Amino acid sequence: MLRDFSVQSLFMGALTAFVGFASSFAVVLHGLTGVGASEVQAAAGLMALSISLGVCGIVISLATRLPVSIAWSTPGAALLASSGGVEGGFNAAVGAFLICGFLIVVAGLWKPLGRMVSSIPAALANAMLAGVLIGLCFAPVKAIAFNPLFGLPIVLAWAIVGSVNRLYAVPAALLAFVLVLTFGVDMPADFLANLSSALVPRAQFVFPVFNAAAIVSIALPLFIVTMASQNIPGIAVLKVNDFHPNPGPLFATTGLFSMMSAPFGGHAVNLAAITAAMCAGPDSHPDRGRRYWSAVNAGITYVVFGLIAGVVTAFVGLAPPVLIEAVAGLALIGAFSSSAMAAFAEADTREAAAITFLVTASGISFAGVSGAFWGLIAGGLMLALARFARRKG
């Protein structure tokens, strides 16, 4: 196993973790605070997720000798940001995180549930995801309107670097965000002292509370989004690169690690979809049999990032919220465009997808249940009616 290690896999693994962390940690922080987490709890949640997914990636990749990249659910975090607080506060959200992790375990071990999730029309799942993401994708424009001197450098860095290499677009926006924050925002006198104290990792146990509103508003949509937008595409990326794992045990393992991180504020751990190609592709190593070390090295790097999550959140906490949302929105534009294209690609499902998208994007909750769930229900009913009418005709 040690003979399979290479400097190339070390570099690619570290780069994978950096891109995955830097491109979406702002989405995670925004999502956790959106469902009631305090700044300290959000930092603890980010730490728990990073460490959990890092260890999960190491365990799975070493056990299977496959380059299985693990990530947190970025679409799931965006869903949390749009869901808002629920009855019971962050404790109820943590209860929903546990339920979501349990459902992922069941989906991996119990084939009927896995088939049921896979049978959700891709157009509706993508429309729901697009509806969830669109609000955050407006944030870069809002940031420019809020303060052009703050917002424009972030957007321009993303656009200019992205035109050369899309992979580095979000890290460039993040670097611009750091520079804007460093030179444009007055730091409190005790900031350095607080920053040094944040170097010590601090886990925050959150006692879970279970209620119907949180389960329907958070757990079920989070489960569907994570399976449809992360786990299933993650398997597809591996297959494209000629790796053919058994999906069930992988899903169950990520669900187990999700349950382990949930009491500390982590929302979901899953297979990586976007960064998976970095570890599984030829840039990781010419020899396919040695590429799993890239995923192992990515896991180690994620653990390191998790241990300094307190520093990251303390620094980011100085920024106006709209700037954090702008970085998150730029990170999600690619996901929004691909999900929107997939949602409206087929004429037969286009109208149902549009209803799903509009109900979800409205952000309106009914009976304490978020629009993401109702969007999927409304689109599903419309699709069923259309198919029934075609059969009768």
C-alpha positions, 0 to 999 in steps of 0.5 A: 500500500505504501508503495502506491503512494506518490508525490503526484497523488499527494499534490492532487489530494491536497488540491482536491481538499483545498478546492472543496473546502475553499469553494463551499465552506461559506455555504456551509456556515451560511446554511447552519446559521440559517437554521439557527446555529450560533457562530460558535455552533456553526464553527463546530459544525464546520469542524465536525463535517471536515473531520468526519468526511476526512476520516470517512474518505480515508477509511473508504479509500483504503478499504476499497483501494478506489479513489472515493472522494468524500465531501459535505453536502453543498446543495444541502447547505444551500437548502438549509439557508433557504429553509430558515429556522424551524420550531425547536431551533438548532436542536431540532435541525440537528435532530433532522440531520440525524434522521437524514443520516439514518435515511442514507444508511437505510438507502444504502442497506435496504435496496427498495428505499435506494430504488425509490430514491433513484426513481425520483424523476431527475428533472424534478430533483434538479428543479428542486435543487435549482430552486434552492440555489437561485436565491444564493446565486443572486447574492453576488449582484446584491453584494455589488449593490451593497458596496461596489468596492467590496463586491466588485473585486470578488466578482471580477476575481471569479470571472477573470480567473475562471475564464482562464481556469474554471477550477481556480475561479472560486479560490480566486474569489475567496482570496479577493474576499480575504483581501477585501476583508483585510484592507476594507474592514476595521478589525476589533482591537481584541481580534488577534486575541480572539483569533489565537483562542480560536486556534484551539478546536472546540466541539459543541455538542447539540442535544437533538430534538425531534419534531415533525416540522423539522423532519419534513422541512429539513430531513427529507429534502436534505436526504433527497438533495444529498442522494440526488445531487451528491451520492448518485452523481458521485457514483457516476463520476467513478464509473466514467473513470472506469471504477465500479464500486458497489454503491450500497455500502458506500452510501451506508458508510457516508450515512453513518459518518453523517450521524456521527457528525450530526450531534456536533452540528454537521448536516450531511457527509456524502460522496463528492460529485465535482471534486471526485473527478480530480482524484479519479481522473488521470491527473491524479496518477497515470496508474489507475491502481494508485489513484486511491492515495489522492482520496486518502491525502484529500481526507488527511487535508480535510481533517487539518482544515477541520482543526482550524475551522474556528480560525476560519469562522472567526475571520469570516465573521468580520465580513458583512453577511452579503459578502459571505453569501456572494462567495457562496453564490459564486461557488454555486453558479455552476451547480445552478446552471447544470441543475437548471439545464437538466431540469428543463432539458426534456419537453415531457417533464418541463412543465412539472419541473417549472412548477417544482422550481417556482414553488421551491424558489418562492421560499414560502413555507406551508404548515411550517414545511419549507418550499423545497418539499412542497415544490417536489410534491407539486411537481410530482402531482403535475407530472402524474396528472400529465402522464394520466392524461396522456394514457387516457388520451 
